[in-house]
Amino acid sequence: MTGKPVQLSVTLPIGMHDRVRDEARQMRARTNERVTIGDIYKAAIGALAARLERGETITFAAHPRRGVSRHSIRVDAASAAHTTRCLSITTQSSFVATAIRHHLPKENDHG
């Protein structure tokens, strides 16, 4: 990540942040490059923002009633700005969770 990171306080479905951490570890192992949790959030948020800018219709799912936990995540300023620009259509937490859902491989995908 370049520049000073911005900290966002978001609620995510239980286990989602762990999946992001696991993906960062797996990417480090595959590429032998430094990949942080923030890099995964940045890529996911950027990809979702790009889809919205192209005019795609995105459905933002509600969080499960009791299955959430609060996390402080660090992203670059541009990613944080993407999440706040969409506050008229969804919450910051829902935006981040949707970005991760669309970005990470499905849990049952293999290969």
Secondary structure as GFF3:
##gff-version 3
##sequence-region A 1 111
A	DSSP	beta_strand	6	13	.	.	.	ID=ss1
A	DSSP	alpha_helix	16	31	.	.	.	ID=ss2
A	DSSP	alpha_helix	37	53	.	.	.	ID=ss3
A	DSSP	beta_strand	68	75	.	.	.	ID=ss4
A	DSSP	alpha_helix	77	85	.	.	.	ID=ss5
A	DSSP	alpha_helix	92	103	.	.	.	ID=ss6
###
